[in-house]
Amino acid sequence: MQYLVETTFWIMVVMISVILTVAFTTYFERKVIGYMQGRIGPNRVGPLGLGQ
């Protein structure tokens, strides 16, 4: 029984680590790509984004 609990714990730790790594990698990738393209968001081009 102890083996099952320990194995389940480590499987969950690995799965959560992978999910968090993918989430942060995607977030930072999108930030870098947006910076490289020089995009200006709607809050920078006038009220309600009307200057787009």
C-alpha positions in Angstrom: 0.0 0.0 0.0 2.8 2.4 0.8 4.4 1.8 -2.6 1.1 2.7 -4.3 0.7 6.0 -2.4 4.3 7.0 -3.0 4.1 6.1 -6.7 0.9 8.1 -7.1 2.4 11.1 -5.3 5.5 11.2 -7.6 3.3 10.7 -10.7 1.2 13.7 -9.6 4.4 15.8 -8.9 5.7 15.1 -12.4 2.4 15.8 -14.1 1.9 19.1 -12.3 5.5 20.1 -13.1 5.0 19.3 -16.8 1.7 21.3 -16.9 3.3 24.3 -15.2 6.3 24.2 -17.5 4.2 24.1 -20.6 2.0 27.0 -19.3 4.9 29.3 -18.5 6.8 28.4 -21.7 3.7 29.3 -23.8 3.2 32.5 -21.9 6.7 33.7 -22.3 6.9 32.6 -25.9 3.8 34.7 -26.7 5.3 37.7 -24.8 8.6 37.4 -26.8 6.9 37.0 -30.1 4.6 40.0 -29.4 7.7 42.1 -28.5 9.5 41.0 -31.6 6.6 42.0 -33.8 6.3 45.4 -32.0 2.5 45.1 -31.6 0.7 47.9 -29.8 -2.2 46.9 -27.6 -5.6 48.6 -27.6 -4.9 50.5 -24.4 -2.0 52.3 -26.1 -3.8 53.6 -29.3 -6.5 55.7 -27.9 -9.7 55.4 -25.8 -11.3 52.0 -26.3 -8.8 51.1 -29.0 -10.5 53.4 -31.5 -7.2 54.6 -33.0 -6.4 51.2 -34.5 
